[in-house]
Amino acid sequence: MTTFRPDPMRFLTGASADTSRPRAITEPGQGGKFTPDGAPLPFPGNTVICHIDPASDAHAALCDMQVEVRASDFGALFTYLPPSSLHMTVFQGISPGEQNWPRGIRPEASRDEVTAEFYDRLIEQGLPSHHQVRARGLYAGHSVTLEGADATEEARLRATRLSLRDLTGLRHDHFDTYTFHSTLGYLLRWLDASEASDLISFSDEVFARHRDRLSRIDLGPLELCNFETMHHFEPVAILS
């Protein structure tokens, strides 16, 4: 199955970037998700996600991977998400600086007003009650690449995304090239080529130790969520 992640070397070194540090990392008030020291910044938005069952071995494996990265020589390169927030995004909603906007919602509407409209558009629409995925790798030390557990599940996930796009009226750029993933943390600075090469090799080693535990992940139901920062996703409604 196809994923569309950028080359990890180019990502880690910022070779394709037009910013002095990863886009999510800014000083307060400059639109980022975290400060250069890794503190969460206000970043209010909404999204449709599936949480990963905290009682599952898959969740434990993700946490174990996060612990290994944090304890390694690369640990200070990242700011980490709390285990309670581990999830897979199925469809991104709105967030600060949103360039696209949902059809039929006034542009000046608040996040909460948009969420309320999404609720009305999404509730009781017969969306799937469950999805199954598997992990393909640890990308650049901070994000686990996911795909449907098999070809049928991948097609169901893509169909769910399409339904969410049509129902919300929010048409994101690069919709068809979105790669499912579960984020463990955020890179704080660009690396030099040697650091990046070592981190890529380390990421592969970490994933190899946990691959079997992540070969089939049962996701929780679709949740429409609000968030204020990347550290917590507050369910508004179960959509399945």
Secondary structure, DSSP 8 states (H G I E B T S, - for coil): -------HHHHHHTTT-SSSS-TTB--TTSS-SB-TT--B----EEEEEEEB-TTSHHHHHHHHHHHHHHHSTTGGGEEE--GGG-EEEEEE---TT-SS--TTS-TT--HHHHHHHHHHHHTTS---S-EEEEEEEEETTTEEEEEESSHHHHHHHHHHHHHHHHHHT---TTGGG---EEE-EEE-S---HHHHHHHHHHHHHHHHHHGGGGSSEEE---EEEEESSTT-EEEEEE--
